[in-house]
């Protein structure tokens, strides 16, 4: 069933609501470092590679610091163009 035009599908959670947890909308690649899905591991590397276009030093530092926790595929993808 489609929603009427102009109506959002999801309502924004307000900061003063009891179910709101600060930072809960943010995830880190560390949350998925050992994920069994190939595409999730590849996507982590892809996201880091995209971020490296604006801050390559931060991505290099992150990968060096977390290399033992990241999947080799994620590291390879993250450093592909650096």
N, C-alpha and C positions, 0 to 999 in steps of 0.2 A: 504494500500500500504506500503510495507516494504522499509526501507531505504537501500541504498547500504551498504555492509559490510564496517566497519571501519569509517563510518560517524556518529558522535554523533547526537542524536535526539534533544538535547537542546544545544544552544550555551551559554557559560558562559557570564554573564554580567560583564563588566569591570567597575572598580571604577570611571573612568572618564566619563562614559556615563551619559547623563542627567536623564535617568530613574532610575539610581541607588540611593538607599537611604541607608546610612550606618545602619546596624543592621536590615534591612528589612527581611533578610533571617532567623533571629532568632525569635523564639516564646517562650513564657513562659507558664507554666501551668496556670498562672493567666489569660491568654487570653481566656481560655476555661472553667473557673471555674463553670459556670452555663450552660454549653452546654446541650441541651436536649437529646443528643444521649448517651445511656448507654455505648456503646463501647468507645466513646471518653473519658468519665469520668474514665472508667476502664483503658484505655491506659495511662492517666495522672498518675495514681497511679503506673502502671507498669513501666513507665519511671523513676519515682522517686525511685522506688524500685531497678531498675537496677543501677541508679546513686549511691544509698546508698552502693552498693558493693565497690565503690572506695572512697566515702566520706560520711559515715553515719552521722557524726555530722552536715554537711551542710543540709542534708535532714531533720534531726530532727528539726533543727533550722527553716528551711523553712516551714515545716508543722506546727510547733508551731506558727510561725508568721502569717501564712495565713490560719489557720484552719477554721476560720469563712467564708472564701471565697471559700475553696475547698469543693467539694461534699464529703459526708461521705464515699462513695465508693472509691474515690480517696485517702482519708486519710487512710482508712483500707488497701488498696492495697500497699500504700507507706510504711507503717509501719509493714507490714506483717512479715518480717524476722529480724526486729530490736529488 
